[in-house]
C-alpha cells in the first residue's frame, strides 16, 4: 500500500511554496515550471513526524502563522531540500502537471453595456471608477454587479498550446445566468495574430453548431510561418438573446507551429546510486536552451509519483536527454513495481543570442548588448503521446538518502545563521 503522508493543512502548503520560491530565487537551481513558466507550482511538501528531524505539520503551521520567520524558512527549506529541484514528488491534485496540456476556463458574463465587452474597456472603466474616489475593491464590486444576470459564455479548448501538426478544437457554450443554454447566433469567426507580429488578421475559422447555444471551432496552422506563432486570439461575432446588437466573444490560445525538436519515442532506463534514470532520444533541429518535463506513474498504485525536469542547451542532431527520478521519493511513498513515463513536453527559449553563450563568462558583455527579438518567447516541442514502461523494481532497490549538493549546504548554513543555530 502507498504510505504517502500528504500534509493536510489548508493554506500552509501555499505559504511554504512561496517561502521556498524566495529561498530558491537567488540561487542557480530552478524549481518546477508549467507551460506558462509559473515557477514553483509543482513543488509538493510532504509532512514528516518530528522524530525524523523535521517539525510536525502542526508545529510548522504555527511557525508559518507567526510569519515567515528565519526559523520557519529554515524548516521549510529542510523539508523541500530532501529532494532535488529537478525531481519532485507528484500528486494527483497537481492538475497543471498531471494534465499539462489542459486549460480550464470559467464562464464570463456578456455585459449588457457594449462599453464593457472588452478587457481594455473594462480596465478603462475600472480606472475611471478608482479616479472618481472609489477603492479598487469597490470598483470591482460595482463592475461585477453590472454583470449580474447577464448571459455567460465559455470556450473549452482541447489544449492550451497548439503545436506543429496539431489542431485547435474550441467548444463555445452560451448560457443564461443560471447555466441554461441560449440559442446564440454566430455571425462569423476570425483569428488574430500575436502582438509581436502586429496582430495580423489570420483569416476565418471554421465552426459547426453542436446544440442549443453550442458551437465548435477548429483551426490548424497552415504552415510554419511566423505569423501563426505566439498568442493568437479567436474572435467570434454573435447575437445573443438579451443583449442588444452584435457582441464579440473572445478566446486566446498559444500557437507554436515551428518545430525546434521532436521526441523520437526511443527510451532506455538504468538504476544508478539508488535513483531511476530514463534516457529519452530527441531529434534537435535548432540550437536552444530546452526545458523538458515528464511525469512518472506507478502502475501498481495507478497514481503519479514524480515530476522531473531537464534544462539543457542542445545542439542540432540526435541527442539524448536524461530524466532523474530521485530514489528517496520512491522510498518515502512506498512505491515499487513497474513504472510508466508519461506526459513528455518541452519548450525552447527564443533567445536573441546563441544558446551556447549561456554560462560562458566571455560572452557576458555580448549578451548584455544584444538587441532583444520582437518575437514570442517560446517554441514548444510537438505534442506527443509517447510512453515508456520500466521493468519491475523492489522498493529496497531505491536509495533512502536525501539530496545533497553544495548549493543546498550553502543555503542551509545561511538559514541556520539567520535562525541563530550557529
FENJO-V954604 format. One record per run of one state. SS is the DSSP state (a for helix, b for strand, c for the rest). FROM is the first residue (numbers start at 1). LEN is the number of residues. If there is no record, write none. Layout:
((SS:FROM:LEN) (SS:FROM:LEN))
This chain:
((c:1:5) (b:6:1) (c:7:5) (a:12:14) (c:26:20) (b:46:1) (c:47:3) (a:50:3) (c:53:4) (a:57:9) (c:66:4) (a:70:11) (c:81:6) (b:87:3) (c:90:5) (a:95:4) (c:99:9) (b:108:2) (c:110:4) (a:114:3) (c:117:2) (a:119:13) (c:132:4) (a:136:11) (c:147:5) (b:152:6) (c:158:3) (b:161:3) (c:164:4) (b:168:8) (c:176:5) (b:181:1) (c:182:3) (b:185:8) (c:193:2) (a:195:3) (c:198:3) (b:201:4) (c:205:1) (b:206:4) (c:210:4) (b:214:6) (c:220:6) (a:226:3) (c:229:1) (b:230:10) (c:240:7) (b:247:10) (c:257:4) (b:261:12) (c:273:2) (b:275:10) (c:285:3) (b:288:11) (c:299:4) (b:303:12) (c:315:2) (b:317:9) (c:326:1) (a:327:7) (c:334:3) (b:337:1) (c:338:1) (b:339:11) (c:350:5) (a:355:3) (c:358:3) (a:361:9) (c:370:8) (b:378:3) (c:381:7) (b:388:2) (c:390:3) (b:393:1) (c:394:1) (a:395:3) (c:398:8) (a:406:13) (c:419:4))
